[in-house]
Amino acid sequence: MIQNAKNKVLLIGWDAADWQVITPLVDAGKMPNMKRFLEQGVMGNLATLYPVLSPMLWTSIATGKRAYKHGIHGFVEPDPQTGTVRPISNLGRKTKAIWNILNQEGKRSNVVGWWPSYPVEPINGVMVSNHYQEAPPHLGKPWIMRPGTVHPERLIDPLSDLRIHPQELEPEQLLPFVPKAAEIDQEKDKRLYSIAKIIAECSSIHAAATGLMQLEPWDFMAVYYDAIDHFGHGFMRYHPPRSPWISEEDFDLYKDVIESAYRFHDMMLGTYMNLAGEDTTIIICSDHGFHPDRLRPQHIPNEPAGPAEEHRPFGIVAMKVPNIKQDGVIFGANLLDITPTILSLYGLPVGRDMDGKPLVSAWKDEVAIDYIDSWEQQEGDAGMHPLT
């Protein structure tokens, strides 16, 4: 086994994070927490799966299995009550996620914002669904927490108070992203509000996760942020260098958004590192990358999965673990490897029906991995919804 299960594991998901953006910022001293993280651990590319649809990919990250095994295939699913379709939920997931396996092993998990995690599962710990941060259009209107958003229910009221509405943001919180915000005619150009919406939703997830980290006991935490992906789809086209089809005016207004988004995430990473302590294993991953260069497409196909044209097939993985190589590089990783690696960190066997493998090359010493035929066959309370 890699290490004793007494240590905590924190899994941070940054949707669409890409080394092609991160590395220049680290080298320029603009992501100091990531620099410190990488000096203490390992990094590598994380190959994605196809089609590049985020709910499917994040479920594969959380299960170690491909979509035909776990059952989450895209952004919508059949609604058995109406015979139509509905936004994707976790009711279609047919296999145990890492937090369900840990639940059976008597461990407490806090899962915040994972996609999809609605409706929340009755795990031993806390689950905050991916609908938690969604705000009503106007500040001052009732912001009701829909049923199935938070488990356990005793945390509904305190977690409600941690949400941030886009219209609560101050100019000082927007100016790093758009220094010339005062020049924007917001009656005609709604992009500034979309930036505020992404920041507010990201900050709500961060507030909930860091609050739970400090106030609720946990062995494992998984936190998902979709902000980099949303910033990418909205503003990567303005990221330097300017593409010929981007106007100089738009470039001048919005060229700082992507860099500021990554620096914002770096600050949040610093908070996690301080709260987690040195004995906690921290894993950062993304489900795919995002073209920041000449490969940025000029036109997006007019279809539901069209924006995936902007994605790059390699995301990121970075780990800071006791007894890990320092400032090292791992090769050949894909997103199916995350759950097997976490199981090994807890000294638990990997399911032979999982499609990934533990990333053992990251450790200083050779390690042995145990296996089990399938965690699906193991009895015990997994904290799952009944299969439908």
C-alpha positions, 0 to 999 in steps of 0.5 A, a space after each residue: 500500500 502507498 500510505 496509511 489511511 489515517 491521512 486526509 485526501 482533498 480532491 480539487 476539480 478545476 474544470 478545463 484548467 490547462 498547463 498551457 495557461 498555468 505554466 507561463 503564469 507560474 514562471 512569471 510569479 503570478 501563481 505563487 501557491 501553485 508554484 509552491 504546490 508543484 515544488 512539493 509534489 508532482 504534475 502531469 497531463 491528464 488525458 480526457 475521454 471522448 466525447 468531451 462532455 463534462 458531466 460524463 467526465 467528472 463522473 468518470 473521475 469520481 468512479 474510475 469507470 467509463 460512461 457505459 459502466 457508470 451511466 452518465 452520458 451527457 448534459 441531459 437524461 430521460 425523465 421517467 415521470 414525463 417521458 421527456 428529458 431533464 438536466 442531468 442528475 446523479 440518479 442515473 449513475 449506476 456505480 459507486 463513486 469514491 465517496 460511496 466506497 469510503 462511506 462503506 469503509 466508515 469514512 466521512 466525506 464532504 462533497 461540494 458542487 460535484 457535477 452532477 451531484 443533484 439530488 444529494 446522496 445521504 452519505 456519512 458527511 456532507 454533500 452540497 449539490 451542483 445547484 447550490 450556487 445558482 442565484 435568482 436573477 435579481 438581488 432581494 428576491 427570495 433565494 430558496 434552497 431547492 430540496 435535494 441541494 444540501 445533506 444533511 438538512 441541518 446545514 441548509 440555513 447556515 450554508 444558505 447564508 454563505 451564497 454570494 449573489 452577482 449583484 453583491 460584488 463590489 467594483 474592486 472585485 471585478 476590476 482585476 478581471 476587467 480594469 477598464 470596466 467603467 468604459 463598458 456600456 452595460 446596456 449593450 454589452 452584458 459580458 461584465 455581468 457574466 463575469 460577475 456571475 461566474 465569480 459569485 458562483 465560484 465564490 459561493 462554492 469556495 465559501 461552502 467548501 472552506 467552511 465545511 473544511 473547518 466546521 465538519 469532520 472529514 476524511 475525504 473532500 471533493 470540491 468542483 469548480 466550473 469557473 475556468 471552463 465558463 471563463 474560457 468559453 466566454 473570454 479565451 478568445 480575448 486572451 493574448 495574443 489577439 486573434 485576427 478576428 477579435 476587434 482591438 476594442 474587445 481585446 483591450 477590454 477583456 484581455 485580462 479575464 483569463 489570467 485573472 481567473 487563474 490567479 483567483 484560483 491560485 488564491 483559493 488554492 493557497 487557502 486550501 493548502 493553509 487549511 489542510 495542513 502538511 499531512 493532507 494529500 491534495 490532488 488537483 485535476 481537470 477533465 480536459 484543457 482549453 486551447 489558449 493559442 492559435 488553435 482557438 476556433 473562430 467559429 463554434 458549431 451550432 449544436 449542444 456539444 459545439 463549445 467542446 471544439 474549444 477544449 484541448 484533449 489534455 487536462 491537468 493533474 498535480 498531487 502533493 502527498 507525503 512520501 511523494 517525489 518532489 518537483 516531479 513529473 508523471 506520464 501516461 495519466 488519464 482521468 480514470 486514474 484518479 479514483 484508483 489512486 485515491 483508493 490506494 492512498 487509503 490503503 484500499 483495494 482497486 476494483 478490477 472492473 475500474 478502467 483506471 490505474 493508481 498513479 504509482 510512478 508518483 511515489 519515491 518507493 516502489 509500491 504494491 497495489 491490492 485488488 478486489 473484483 468489484 466494489 459494487 459487490 461489497 455489501 454495506 451502506 454506501 450512502 447512495 440513492 436506490 437504483 431506479 
